[in-house]
């Protein structure tokens, strides 16, 4: 406990350190005060007096005493926001007593240092985030969008993806890391990432061009269907409609969705193309007969050859877990490919060439993945003696020198 006379002596001292101690004590006393109202008012007046102290150290001690308290008096905090940079930056970044109106007014006219301080606050509302981004400072925008806990309006995220994310890899990565990024913007950024990877020197030099094209096309298809599956699980049906409107939905994409177990996205696509309720589409995919499924696919505008191919794939997928089982995917693709070869005597009709090429690509890729899984399982099974037999000296072969 500090006596009143001691406090007066500290506050009137010629030593700025002593006055700073008095300012900090007054701030703590104000926040913890539970006595009469007039005492509280006197403490408030003392705080106001320390605002006029010529020493930055004293005003900083006052700010430090009030910095993390939500009960701190806003008039004093607003005055400290106009103080020297070391004080105002701390108040802007840490004080929970500041409301959105205070922060928005500050952000609209603040410099880069203060903007960065506000962007580091523990909690930032969507209104403040939008105001920060509107200042068009790259460093500030990057800090805000990198925080998934900060709400940003979907329209603003889409604009950032279009204007900055396509060309700026760092901002693109921050946007892609957000869980609330709209699906259309995410697809745009994935396309930009694939395009950037295609032109990256280290990638171009490490992978042959035809194989690189196949890898990136498959990655793009997987990303698209995965985004669609996530949207479908949240009942965000407009994504499939956007793909149809932008002519980005093809038979290859729908085949890829089924092969990779993205069934809900596939159902959304059929529902959009056929103008049929998704619940009815689900029923047909799960238990519908071949004629009923063909009728649905016909309403989607698919030609007869593609309809038959998709229907076969659906029937094969009913008995397999394509979402998680790579071996099951490989089996289904292999079975469908062999059926097509047998049915057409090895002469694939032109309308199925693209689909057949896709299935062939998937067959090779899935075979490799399935084989890796088998070999790892085999290596993990240590039961029994699997050592290689030793050859007798007489049976050894002498290989010619290279």
C-alpha positions as MATLAB code, in Angstrom:
seq = 'XXXXXXXXXXXXXXXXXXXXXXXXXXXXXXXXXXXXXXXXXXXXXXXXXXXXXXXXXXXXXXXXXXXXXXXXXXXXXXXXXXXXXXXXXXXXXXXXXXXXXXXXXXXXXXXXXXXXXXXXXXXXXXXXXXXXXXXXXXXXXXXXXXXXXXXXXXXXXXXXXXXXXXXXXXXXXXXXXXXXXXXXXXXXXXXXXXXXXXXXXXXXXXXXXXXXXXXXXXXXXXXXXXXXXXXXXXXXXXXXXXXXXXXXXXXXXXXXXXXXXXXXXXXXXXXXXXXXXXXXXXXXXXXXXXXXXXXXXXXXXXXXXXXXXXXXXXXXXXXXXXXXXXXXXXXXXXXXXXXXXXXXXXXXXXXXXXXXXXXXXXXXXXXXXXXXXXXXXXXXXXXXXXXXXXXXXXXXXXXXXX';
ca = [
       0.000    0.000    0.000;
       1.350    3.441   -0.934;
       0.298    6.347    1.262;
      -1.278    9.380   -0.398;
       1.655   11.602    0.625;
       4.099    9.138   -0.957;
       2.041    9.079   -4.160;
       2.048   12.885   -4.322;
       5.786   12.909   -3.788;
       6.301   10.416   -6.621;
       3.984   12.254   -9.017;
       5.715   15.619   -8.338;
       9.244   14.259   -8.481;
      11.744   15.675  -10.933;
      12.754   12.120  -11.804;
      10.729   10.772  -14.738;
      11.167    7.222  -13.444;
       9.463    8.146  -10.178;
       6.644    9.920  -11.998;
       6.269    6.866  -14.225;
       5.904    4.709  -11.139;
       3.209    7.059   -9.873;
       1.373    6.923  -13.231;
       1.436    3.128  -13.226;
       0.203    3.000   -9.608;
      -2.631    5.412  -10.423;
      -3.679    3.289  -13.399;
      -3.733    0.102  -11.325;
      -5.593    1.832   -8.494;
      -8.211    3.146  -10.923;
      -8.825   -0.297  -12.412;
      -8.998   -2.078   -9.029;
     -10.920    0.622   -7.185;
     -14.039   -0.503   -5.266;
     -14.495    2.449   -2.910;
     -16.491    5.682   -3.018;
     -17.281    7.371   -6.316;
     -15.429   10.561   -5.456;
     -12.203    8.575   -4.913;
     -12.653    6.964   -8.305;
     -13.170   10.398   -9.881;
     -10.006   11.674   -8.195;
      -8.025    8.754   -9.616;
      -9.460    9.483  -13.055;
      -8.360   13.117  -12.744;
      -4.885   11.942  -11.800;
      -4.729    9.816  -14.933;
      -5.736   12.791  -17.044;
      -2.958   14.805  -15.449;
      -0.302   12.270  -16.418;
      -1.291   12.671  -20.084;
       0.353   16.103  -20.039;
       3.644   14.883  -18.569;
       6.527   15.905  -20.860;
       8.277   12.546  -20.442;
       7.491    9.711  -22.843;
       8.537    7.298  -20.097;
       5.751    8.551  -17.816;
       3.052    8.389  -20.477;
       4.296    4.936  -21.479;
       3.981    3.755  -17.865;
       0.415    5.077  -17.831;
      -0.375    3.239  -21.068;
       1.210    0.036  -19.787;
      -0.953    0.164  -16.667;
      -4.136    0.429  -18.749;
      -3.055   -1.596  -21.777;
      -4.788   -4.957  -21.248;
      -7.843   -3.817  -19.260;
     -11.236   -3.701  -20.928;
     -12.346   -1.282  -18.158;
      -9.679    1.264  -19.126;
     -11.194    4.729  -19.784;
     -11.552    5.240  -23.520;
     -10.891    9.019  -23.499;
      -7.439    8.372  -22.044;
      -6.759    5.549  -24.523;
      -7.846    7.743  -27.428;
      -5.419   10.414  -26.234;
      -2.637    7.835  -25.978;
      -3.422    6.769  -29.555;
      -2.285   10.234  -30.626;
       0.919   10.007  -28.588;
       4.393    8.985  -29.752;
       4.601    5.926  -31.969;
       5.897    3.526  -29.321;
       2.862    4.289  -27.139;
       0.171    4.551  -29.786;
       1.319    1.327  -31.464;
       1.049   -0.631  -28.208;
      -2.415    0.751  -27.459;
      -3.638    0.040  -30.997;
      -2.369   -3.539  -30.887;
      -3.283   -4.639  -27.371;
      -6.059   -2.553  -25.818;
      -9.377   -4.476  -25.692;
     -11.216   -1.320  -24.629;
     -11.083    0.144  -28.133;
     -14.232   -0.489  -30.146;
     -14.630   -0.913  -33.908;
     -15.494    2.758  -34.418;
     -12.209    3.771  -32.763;
     -10.178    1.347  -34.866;
     -11.890    2.152  -38.163;
     -11.264    5.871  -37.682;
      -7.652    5.160  -36.792;
      -7.062    2.811  -39.748;
      -8.416    5.267  -42.318;
      -5.662    7.800  -41.623;
      -2.878    5.781  -39.968;
       0.554    5.029  -41.383;
       1.956    1.605  -42.175;
       3.321    0.971  -38.668;
      -0.049    1.590  -37.027;
      -1.853   -0.451  -39.658;
       0.413   -3.407  -38.933;
      -0.229   -2.966  -35.201;
      -4.001   -3.082  -35.686;
      -3.615   -6.124  -37.959;
      -1.894   -7.933  -35.067;
      -4.748   -7.407  -32.580;
      -6.007  -10.541  -30.865;
      -9.506  -10.058  -32.270;
     -10.401   -8.209  -35.455;
     -13.951   -7.810  -36.712;
     -14.975   -8.098  -40.344;
     -15.543   -4.336  -40.462;
     -12.031   -3.543  -39.254;
     -10.525   -6.210  -41.517;
     -12.276   -4.736  -44.542;
     -11.040   -1.254  -43.647;
      -7.475   -2.519  -43.232;
      -7.543   -4.236  -46.621;
      -9.046   -1.151  -48.264;
      -5.830    0.767  -47.506;
      -4.134   -1.271  -50.279;
      -0.964   -1.908  -48.307;
       0.377   -5.321  -49.355;
       2.030   -6.103  -46.006;
      -1.168   -5.296  -44.106;
      -3.395   -7.223  -46.512;
      -1.104  -10.233  -46.219;
      -1.232  -10.129  -42.418;
      -5.017   -9.965  -42.370;
      -5.740  -12.703  -44.910;
      -3.106  -14.964  -43.314;
      -5.234  -15.099  -40.155;
      -8.014  -17.613  -40.586;
      -9.586  -16.364  -37.338;
     -10.256  -12.944  -38.870;
     -13.574  -12.820  -40.738;
     -13.348  -11.297  -44.210;
     -16.445  -10.820  -46.425;
     -16.607  -13.467  -49.206;
     -16.929  -10.820  -51.928;
     -13.742   -9.151  -50.711;
     -11.878  -12.484  -50.665;
     -12.978  -13.104  -54.252;
     -11.780   -9.646  -55.284;
      -8.416  -10.205  -53.595;
      -8.059  -13.560  -55.343;
      -8.793  -11.985  -58.715;
      -6.698   -8.832  -58.325;
      -3.755  -10.036  -56.215;
      -3.792  -13.790  -55.716;
      -3.404  -14.676  -59.380;
      -0.041  -12.891  -59.624;
       1.242  -12.768  -56.031;
       2.301  -16.219  -54.802;
       2.515  -15.233  -51.120;
      -0.956  -13.729  -51.005;
      -2.238  -16.672  -53.066;
      -0.915  -19.064  -50.437;
      -2.495  -17.055  -47.618;
      -5.864  -17.011  -49.375;
      -5.727  -20.741  -50.122;
      -5.024  -21.350  -46.427;
      -8.361  -19.784  -45.433;
     -11.279  -22.099  -44.779;
     -13.833  -19.421  -45.757;
     -12.464  -18.735  -49.250;
     -15.331  -19.037  -51.777;
     -15.095  -22.110  -54.001;
     -14.896  -20.135  -57.245;
     -12.010  -18.058  -55.890;
     -10.244  -21.187  -54.642;
     -10.537  -22.781  -58.072;
      -9.148  -19.627  -59.687;
      -6.139  -19.658  -57.359;
      -5.515  -23.369  -57.918;
      -5.488  -22.717  -61.660;
      -3.007  -19.886  -61.096;
      -0.841  -22.198  -58.966;
      -0.834  -24.877  -61.664;
       0.065  -22.296  -64.318;
       2.902  -20.947  -62.168;
       4.210  -24.445  -61.488;
       4.130  -25.257  -65.179;
       6.476  -22.357  -65.945;
       8.773  -22.790  -62.933;
      12.261  -23.561  -64.126;
      13.054  -26.232  -61.540;
       9.834  -28.123  -62.340;
      10.262  -27.868  -66.094;
      13.815  -29.096  -65.796;
      12.987  -32.060  -63.559;
       9.937  -33.538  -65.357;
       9.507  -34.262  -69.045;
       6.899  -32.043  -70.703;
       4.320  -34.767  -71.575;
       4.475  -36.258  -68.087;
       4.312  -32.818  -66.491;
       1.171  -32.050  -68.499;
      -0.441  -35.286  -67.315;
       0.528  -34.695  -63.681;
      -0.723  -31.114  -63.609;
      -3.940  -31.940  -65.475;
      -4.676  -34.753  -63.032;
      -3.849  -32.499  -60.054;
      -6.137  -29.792  -61.420;
      -8.982  -32.267  -61.924;
      -8.511  -33.627  -58.408;
      -8.481  -30.137  -56.909;
     -11.625  -29.146  -58.794;
     -13.588  -32.225  -57.732;
     -12.306  -31.959  -54.152;
     -13.473  -28.332  -53.966;
     -16.811  -29.385  -55.405;
     -17.118  -32.202  -52.878;
     -16.488  -29.808  -50.006;
     -19.110  -27.414  -51.298;
     -21.595  -30.239  -51.844;
     -21.165  -31.425  -48.261;
     -22.113  -27.930  -47.118;
     -25.103  -27.868  -49.503;
     -23.431  -25.067  -51.476;
     -24.929  -26.160  -54.799;
     -24.126  -22.962  -56.790;
     -20.534  -24.169  -57.352;
     -21.693  -26.876  -59.758;
     -23.944  -24.325  -61.443;
     -20.974  -21.941  -61.804;
     -18.946  -24.696  -63.472;
     -21.766  -25.396  -65.910;
     -22.201  -21.697  -66.674;
     -18.469  -21.218  -67.275;
     -18.278  -24.397  -69.374;
     -15.675  -25.946  -67.075;
     -17.672  -29.100  -66.472;
     -16.768  -31.952  -68.824;
     -17.269  -35.698  -69.014;
     -13.660  -36.096  -67.856;
     -14.372  -34.075  -64.705;
     -17.442  -36.163  -63.892;
     -15.525  -39.404  -64.461;
     -12.743  -38.092  -62.236;
     -15.260  -37.252  -59.505;
     -16.625  -40.801  -59.468;
     -13.209  -42.461  -59.683;
     -11.963  -40.436  -56.688;
     -15.075  -40.996  -54.605;
     -16.357  -37.423  -54.840;
     -19.879  -38.699  -55.242;
     -21.710  -35.741  -53.723;
     -20.079  -33.366  -56.202;
     -20.949  -35.767  -59.025;
     -24.550  -35.797  -57.855;
     -24.580  -31.987  -57.738;
     -23.340  -31.852  -61.324;
     -26.033  -34.255  -62.528;
     -28.665  -32.394  -60.547;
     -27.640  -29.095  -62.151;
     -27.418  -30.463  -65.692;
     -30.671  -32.397  -65.492;
     -32.564  -29.773  -63.448;
     -33.500  -32.570  -61.037;
     -33.585  -32.450  -57.216;
     -30.356  -33.745  -55.708;
     -32.201  -36.189  -53.439;
     -33.687  -37.902  -56.483;
     -30.269  -38.024  -58.143;
     -28.798  -39.663  -55.034;
     -31.511  -42.299  -55.066;
     -30.859  -43.117  -58.714;
     -27.105  -43.309  -58.161;
     -27.460  -45.610  -55.161;
     -30.258  -47.947  -56.240;
     -31.565  -46.850  -59.647;
     -31.896  -49.327  -62.519;
     -29.863  -49.072  -65.702;
     -32.754  -47.570  -67.771;
     -33.528  -45.005  -65.034;
     -29.874  -44.003  -64.757;
     -29.580  -43.705  -68.544;
     -32.660  -41.486  -68.601;
     -31.085  -39.182  -66.016;
     -27.838  -38.992  -67.976;
     -29.774  -38.293  -71.172;
     -31.400  -35.299  -69.473;
     -27.878  -34.099  -68.686;
     -27.158  -33.892  -72.424;
     -24.613  -36.738  -72.603;
     -24.466  -38.725  -75.830;
     -25.308  -42.414  -75.851;
     -21.722  -43.711  -75.747;
     -20.746  -41.490  -72.797;
     -24.020  -42.324  -71.024;
     -23.257  -46.019  -71.186;
     -19.721  -45.431  -69.951;
     -20.833  -43.331  -66.987;
     -23.607  -45.782  -66.116;
     -21.123  -48.677  -66.082;
     -18.784  -46.700  -63.867;
     -21.599  -45.936  -61.428;
     -22.598  -49.602  -61.221;
     -18.996  -50.663  -60.598;
     -18.552  -47.921  -57.974;
     -21.568  -49.082  -55.963;
     -19.635  -52.025  -54.554;
     -16.312  -50.252  -53.894;
     -14.985  -47.623  -51.485;
     -13.468  -45.238  -53.986;
     -12.999  -42.374  -51.523;
     -10.239  -44.062  -49.497;
      -9.247  -47.343  -51.178;
      -6.697  -46.851  -53.990;
      -6.768  -50.557  -54.837;
     -10.538  -50.357  -55.301;
     -10.130  -47.396  -57.657;
      -7.560  -49.315  -59.665;
      -9.850  -52.339  -59.892;
     -12.828  -50.275  -61.067;
     -10.830  -48.367  -63.696;
      -9.194  -51.573  -64.942;
     -12.511  -53.389  -65.185;
     -14.148  -50.519  -67.050;
     -11.210  -50.199  -69.456;
     -11.227  -53.904  -70.260;
     -14.992  -53.873  -70.837;
     -14.610  -51.053  -73.357;
     -11.814  -52.861  -75.215;
     -13.777  -56.118  -75.394;
     -17.043  -54.455  -76.378;
     -15.523  -52.474  -79.228;
     -12.990  -55.138  -80.307;
     -10.124  -52.800  -79.513;
     -11.432  -50.027  -81.766;
     -12.611  -47.261  -79.415;
     -15.201  -44.996  -81.123;
     -14.234  -41.317  -81.555;
     -16.829  -40.090  -79.045;
     -15.134  -42.167  -76.315;
     -11.506  -41.440  -77.183;
     -11.077  -38.662  -74.604;
     -12.765  -40.688  -71.872;
     -10.747  -43.779  -72.756;
      -7.499  -41.775  -72.696;
      -8.442  -40.496  -69.255;
      -9.142  -44.018  -67.985;
      -5.816  -45.221  -69.378;
      -3.956  -42.407  -67.582;
      -5.728  -43.206  -64.346;
      -5.044  -46.911  -64.777;
      -1.286  -46.311  -64.869;
      -1.277  -43.774  -62.019;
      -3.511  -45.892  -59.782;
      -1.502  -49.041  -60.552;
       1.624  -47.285  -59.283;
      -0.072  -46.078  -56.135;
      -1.658  -49.452  -55.443;
       1.687  -51.184  -55.992;
       3.393  -48.872  -53.501;
       0.759  -49.781  -50.944;
       1.244  -53.501  -51.540;
       5.028  -53.271  -51.269;
       4.891  -51.255  -48.051;
       2.465  -53.772  -46.539;
       4.723  -56.619  -47.660;
       7.765  -54.953  -46.143;
       5.931  -54.417  -42.877;
       5.066  -58.090  -42.567;
       8.143  -59.629  -40.938;
       6.631  -63.028  -40.152;
       8.653  -65.910  -41.538;
      12.091  -66.118  -43.075;
      12.255  -64.277  -46.392;
      16.031  -64.195  -46.751;
      17.410  -64.783  -50.226;
      18.952  -68.256  -50.713;
      22.716  -68.381  -51.090;
      24.160  -69.833  -54.281;
      26.884  -72.435  -54.318;
      30.186  -71.223  -55.723;
      29.791  -73.448  -58.761;
      26.388  -71.923  -59.594;
      27.554  -68.307  -59.558;
      27.548  -66.519  -62.867;
      30.490  -64.559  -64.096;
      29.189  -61.376  -65.674;
      31.213  -59.733  -68.423;
      32.820  -56.404  -67.613;
      30.931  -53.375  -68.897;
];
